[in-house]
């Protein structure tokens, strides 16, 4: 069977729970919206479109102008997403909380951008200063037919020979988890495959806190290569019995449950002697 195209998300899903990987990437069962996914999509869109502003219109009141611009962008996209948010069953207080928390995250990020802009304004007019702080690339897709992996990098900054690849996160924790490290490792490897050189640094911009970066070294690239090789070996089968479920806190928690909880535990409540799993549809000779 042909290898499936993997991504940092699919690899981390498998490492979290092979059964969840099976449901999501092989059976392709539908997943549900949640506030974190919707809020993340809205936020990423705002940050992406921020740099599309016509910088020639900026004046000495650039702080107020950029603040107003970000708020307008956010409100427009939040309003567009509001019908989906209303379907989540959240209380009015919860919706207000997530709205205000996201505004705070964007304000924190904008303060960082304004600091960079002020530094450039010491030697440049506003329009030129704004252009100079724009990332080299925004929301760039990377893929490799050789590795059968792809991913999207939120933004890339270049400073001479130094290259930094970054990803935005709305996570509450200010921590470079193993999942995030693997994601950055794969991005660094894909960048190398495309441009023939490694980025200097890779990092996460935690919108609630700030950025964390790490050096892109041989060890990081080896991590990406190893995990990519392992996921292809582990997902050669289409048989659900080859994808054991890892029962734990992420199956069901205080604010929700895994998208596939009902399928996983109601069709078959145990992880041993999985004879009844034949009741779940199997994928037969499907090419990816």
N, C-alpha and C positions, 0 to 999 in steps of 0.2 A: 504494500500500500504506500502511496506517496506520502511524504511528510506533510504535516499540517503547518501552515504559517502561524508562528507563535508571536507573542508579544510579552512585555514585562508583566502585564496584567494576567495573561493566561498562565504564565509560568508561576507567578505568585499564587494564583488560584489553585493550581495543582499542588503546590507545596503546602498550602493551607488545608486542602481536602481534595484528594483525587476524585471522589464521587461528585463533588460540586463541579469540578472540571468536566466530568463526563456529561452531567446534565446541561451545562452551559455551552460547552464548545463542541460536543459531539452530537448529543440529541438536539442541541440548540433550543432548549425550552425557554419560554419567555421569562424575562426578569422584570421586577417591579421598580417603579420610580420610588425614590426616597428623597427626603429633604437635603441630604448631604450631596447626593448626585446632582439634583437640580440646582442647588446653590453653587456647587462647583462649576457646573456648565455656565451659569450666569456670570460668575466671577471671571472665569477664563475668557469669556467673550468680551467683557468690559476691558480687561487688561490687554487683550489683543487689539481692540479697536481704539484704545487710548492713543496710540501712536499715529493714528490716521488723522488726527486733528490738523487743521491748516495752521502751521506754526507761524505763518506770516501775519496772522491775525492777533497773535499774542502781543501784549503791551507791557508796560511797567507794572501793571496789575495782574501779572501772570499767575500769581498764587490763587487769587480769587477766580480767575478765568479757568484755570485747570481744575480747581476744586469743583466749580459749578459744572464743568464738562463731565467729570467723573460721576458726580451725583446724577446728572441727567442720563448718562449712559446706563448706570445701574438701575435707576427707576424705570427706564424704558424696557430693559431686558427682564427685570423682576416682574413688571406688569405683564409682559408677554408670557412669562412662565407661570403666572398666578393661577390660571385654570388647572394646571397640573398640581400645583401646591395645594389647592383646595380639595383635590381628590385624595390627599394623603390622610385625611381624617385628623389633622392637627387642630389644637385649640387656637383661638385667636391670640392668646398670650404666647403660645409657642411660635406662631408665625411672626409676631412682632419681635420676639427674641431673635429669631434667625435673621430677620431683616436688619435689625440694629447691629447684630454681631457682624454681619457681612459688611455693613457700612463702616464699622470700626476697622475691619481688616483692610478695606480699600483705603481708608484714611491713613493707616499705618504705612501701607505701601507707597501712597502718594507722598508722604513726608520723606521717605527715602529718596524718591525721585526728585523732589524739590531740593534736597541737600545736594544731590549731584548737579542739578541745574544751577544752583547758586555758585558752585565752584567754577562752572564753565562761564558764568556771567561775569566773572572777574576779568576776562579777556575777550569776551565775544558778545555781540548783540543777542537779544532774546531768540530770534528765529534761528540763528546759527547755533546758539548754545543748545536749543532743544534738539536740533538735528544731530548734534554731536553725542547726545545721550541715548539716542535710539539704538536698540539692539541691532546687530547685523542681520539677524533673521528672527522671525516670529512664527510660532506654530509650524515648524518644519517637519515634514515626514521623512523618515529614514527607513530604508528597507534593504534587505540583502537576499537575493535568490540563492546564494551559496549557503547562507546560514538558515534560510527560511524563517526569518524574524523581521518584524517591523515595529516601529514606534514613532511617537510624535514628541518632539522636543519643544517646550513652550517658548524658549528664546535662547539665542546664542549671542554672546558678546565677544568681539575680537579687539585686542589691543596689541598691535604689532604681531609678533609671533605667538602671543598668548591667546588662547581660546578658552572660553568658559561656557559650558552648556548647563542650562538651568530648567527646573520644573517648579511650577507653582503648586502649593498645597494649602488647603483650608483646615488642616488638622489642628486640633487643640494642643497637641503635644509638640514640644520643640525638641524633636529627637530624630536622628537619622537611623531609622530602624533597619534591620536586615532587608526588609522588602524594598525600602527606598534605595538602599545601597545597591541592591541587585538591579533595580530599574536604571540607576545612573551608570552602572557598569555596562549594561546592554547598550544604552545610548552612546556611551564612549566608544564601544566596539563598533557600532554602526557608523558613527562619525568617521572612525579610522578607515573602515571599509570604503566609505564614499570618497573621502578626501585624501587618503593615503598618509594621514598623520593623526596622532592622538590629540584630543583637546587637552589643555593644560590642567583644567579643573572642571569638576562637575558638582552640582549642588542642588539643594532644595530651597526655594524661597517660601518660608512659612509665613503666610500673610498675617498671622496673628502675632508673630514674634520677630522675624527677620530671616536672614539667610545662613545656611550652613553649607560649606563647600569642602570638598576633599580633593586631594591630588589624584590625577589619573596616572597610575603606575602599572607596572607589569602584573602585579598581584590583582588589581581590580579587573584588568582585561582577562586574566586567566579565570577569574570568578565567572565572568559573563560567558566565556567559551564553555566552561564546565557545565554550567546550568543549562545552556542551550542544548548541549549534547545530551544531557540527562533527560530533558523534557521530550526530545524526539524519541529516545529509546523507550521512555515510559508510556508514550501515547501512541505506540504503533498499533495497538489492539482497538477493536471496536466493541469488545465484550465488557459489559458492565462489571463482571466479576473481577476484572483486572484493575478496577478503580475502587479500592476500599474506601469507606467513609471514615473520616477522623472525627469522632464525636467529641465535642468540647463546648466551651463558652460561646463560640461564634455560631453554634447551631441555633440557639435561642437565648436572647438576652433581655434586659429590662425594657428596652425601647423597640424591640422588634425581633425578627428571626431571619434566618437564611431564606433566600428566595425559594429554595427547593425543599424547605423543611417538611411540608405536607407530603410531597412526593417521596421524600427520603424515609420518613418515619411512619407514615400511614400505610404506604404500600408494603413496606417491610421494616419493622421496628428494630431489628437486631442486625449486627454486622457479621454474624457467624452463620454457617449452614445456609447460605443464601440461595436456596432452591427456588423460593417464591419470586426471586428477582426475574424469573422468566416472564413474569406478568408485565414487566416494564419493557417497552419496545426496544429492540436492538437495532443497531445500524448494520446493514449488510452491504459489504463491498462498495462502500461509498468513497469516492475520491475527493481529496481536498487539495 
